[in-house]
Amino acid sequence: MTSSTASTRTSAAVVGALVGAAAGILLVTAAGTFSTTVSGIFAALAIGVPALGGAVVGVALTPGNTRSHPR
């Protein structure tokens, strides 16, 4: 794996994690409007899980990550 590919995957993972964390923050904010208290565990899970999912999707959808067989 070349350095260019590694840095591309790393930046895609970071961007995906940021997008996921933003979605999680929106989820916590929406839950806070319907509830008087939002526990710290719920907030951590609501931000952490989408951030992890975003990082995985960012790496999976990186250009050059396909497994096609040229004919």
RAJOHU-V183205 format. One record per pair of residues at least 24 apart in sequence whose ideal C-beta (glycine too) atoms are under 10 Angstrom apart, sorted by the first residue. I is the first residue (numbers start at 1). J is the second residue. D is the distance in Angstrom with one decimal. If there is no record, write none. Layout:
# RAJOHU-V183205
[[I:J:D] [I:J:D]]
This chain:
# RAJOHU-V183205
[[2:64:9.8] [4:64:9.3] [5:62:8.0] [5:63:9.5] [5:64:6.3] [5:65:8.7] [8:59:9.5] [8:62:5.7] [8:63:7.4] [8:64:7.5] [8:65:9.2] [9:58:8.1] [9:59:5.2] [9:60:9.6] [9:62:5.1] [9:63:10.0] [9:64:9.0] [9:65:7.7] [10:55:9.9] [10:58:9.4] [10:59:8.6] [10:62:9.6] [11:58:8.4] [11:62:8.9] [12:54:9.8] [12:55:8.4] [12:57:8.8] [12:58:3.9] [12:59:5.8] [12:60:8.8] [12:61:7.2] [12:62:4.6] [12:63:8.9] [12:65:9.0] [13:52:10.0] [13:54:8.4] [13:55:4.4] [13:56:8.0] [13:57:9.2] [13:58:4.9] [13:59:5.0] [13:60:9.7] [13:62:8.5] [14:54:9.5] [14:55:7.5] [14:58:7.5] [15:54:7.9] [15:55:8.8] [15:58:5.6] [16:50:9.6] [16:51:8.2] [16:52:9.2] [16:53:7.9] [16:54:3.7] [16:55:4.8] [16:56:7.2] [16:57:5.3] [16:58:2.5] [16:59:7.2] [16:60:8.9] [16:61:8.2] [16:62:9.6] [17:48:9.8] [17:50:8.9] [17:51:4.6] [17:52:7.3] [17:53:8.9] [17:54:5.2] [17:55:4.2] [17:56:9.2] [17:57:9.7] [17:58:7.1] [18:51:7.7] [18:54:7.3] [18:55:9.1] [18:58:9.2] [19:50:8.2] [19:51:8.5] [19:53:9.7] [19:54:4.9] [19:55:9.4] [19:57:8.7] [19:58:7.9] [20:47:8.3] [20:48:8.8] [20:49:7.9] [20:50:3.7] [20:51:4.1] [20:52:6.9] [20:53:5.5] [20:54:2.7] [20:55:6.9] [20:56:9.0] [20:57:8.1] [20:58:8.6] [21:46:9.9] [21:47:5.5] [21:48:8.1] [21:50:6.7] [21:51:4.2] [21:52:9.5] [21:54:7.3] [21:55:9.6] [22:47:9.1] [22:50:8.3] [22:51:8.8] [22:54:8.7] [23:47:8.7] [23:49:9.8] [23:50:4.7] [23:51:8.5] [23:53:9.0] [23:54:7.5] [24:48:7.1] [24:49:7.0] [24:50:4.2] [24:51:6.2] [24:52:9.8] [24:53:9.5] [24:54:9.0] [25:50:9.0] [25:51:9.7] [26:50:9.3]]
